[in-house]
Structures are given as structure tokens and as C-alpha cells.
Amino acid sequence: MIRAIVAGAAGKMGGRIIHTIETTEGISLAAAFERADHPSVGSDVGEVVGLGTKGLKIAPDLQKVLDAGDVVIDFTHHEASVAHLRQAASARKPVVIGTTGFTGDEIEIIGKLAKETPCVQAPNMSMGVNLMFKVVEDMARALGDGFDVEIIEAHHHHKKDAPSGTAVKLAQNLAAALGRNLEQVGVYERHGMIGARRPEEIGIQTIRGGDIVGEHTVLFAGVGERLELTHRAHSRDNFARGAVKAAMWIVSQPPGLYDMQNVLGLK
């Protein structure tokens, strides 16, 4: 039985991950924690997430529960996730990170720490999105430079980072397939008299509103026709299922940095 430690246990994703662990064979909840000033610290985790009394208190930090489990699942904040990975790496504990919004420096730190312990880090853990990552590359290579490429992403009004990590990953995959440098061709906002669209641009547009869980569309616009590939998440449970699947996979892997393509056998 794999024993999981869940970060951000009182958050929306933390709660869904705990519910998913509860209904998945081969894995159990060993510990849960929140930031030290969170009002749920010290409360029964089951009562906090709606599962009834579990007899497991929410701890104020990872260090206090690190010895209790085999793997850490983290969907928190980019700075916190790096700190948690650093603590887990010192104990050689595998980590699954679904947090987004990392800076370039933080991505570099994650890569270095992953040399010490196995780590799955992915901006989106749903099976559908990860298949989308793969398919858009094939579409881009087939269509080539004759089609303009745009990405539109929509999320709830509480999401703090923009564009989403998933949209950025889609843009990176498209740029690689088309032989372009995303830093040079990525366009994240259009306003005013901007002139004609450059053929090499990869547009990434952001929508925020209501309780949209997550929606991503890649649009290939040609002359006389266009193709659109869209993924819509109806609940956070598909992300939670992916995270739990990743946690069960990573515990048997050697140190290194992995993503959901590895977990799902897509590469």
C-alpha cells in the first residue's frame, strides 16, 4: 500500500485528491498539511474535506509529516511547491507537483532537485490534456507554416497566474514542432493598432470568469478553413485522478524529472 502525503489539504484540489485517494485501491492517505497560518491546521482532515472523521489532523508543515508517507502530492503555490520539493529531496521522497506559475529560476531549481529524488511535474494531469499535448505537435507539423496558430484558455476568476501552465505547455510544444522560438513569437495580448498578424506568431489569449474549471482550444486558421482542438474540464476530479496515478507510478522510478507523458506512456 502506497502512503500519500497531501499538501494544501484544505484547498479545492487538495480536497479532491484526498477524495480520489479514498476510492483508489493501492494507495492511502498517510498525512495532510497546510501552511502554518491556515485555519484548518489541527482539524481532522476528513471533516475538512467532507469525508467524516478520519482521525488524521492537518499538520502545519511538511517537515512534521514527511516520515509518515512514501510520496508527496502538491498542488499549492509555486514558491511553496519548490520549498516542499527541497524538503522532500533531502529525505529522498518522491513528489508529484501539479502547481503552475513557476518562474524560470524555479523551473531550474526543480530540475536540480529532481536529480536527488523522483519528481513528476506537470501543468495539467488529465489524460485528455496530455493526449492533446501530443496531438497538437502532429497537427502543427502536418499543417506547417500555412496556418496561423492561436491558443485560447479560460479558467475561473480565482486563478492567479496567466496564461495557464497548460496553455504555456501547448505553446512550447507547438513552437518546437514548428521550429520556432516561443520567446520571440509568443503574443500574449493584442490591443490598439497593432498592424497585421505576423505569420510566425503563436497567440496565447486568456479568459477569466465565473467557475470555469479549465478550457483550452488550439486553433489552426488557414485560408478557407480552420481546425480547432478543444479540451474542457468539467470538474477537478480528472486532475486529481491523474495526480494519484502519477503518485502510484513515481514511487518505483529512479531520481529524475518526469511529466504526465511519462506516467501515461505517451513517450
Beta strands, then each sheet from edge to edge (+ up, - down):
strand 1: 2-7
strand 2: 27-33
strand 3: 58-59
strand 4: 71-74
strand 5: 95-97
strand 6: 118-121
strand 7: 148-155
strand 8: 186-187
strand 9: 202-208
strand 10: 214-221
strand 11: 226-233
strand 12: 256-258
sheet 1: 3+ 2+ 1+ 4+ 5+ 6+ 12+
sheet 2: 8+ 9+ 7+ 10- 11+
end
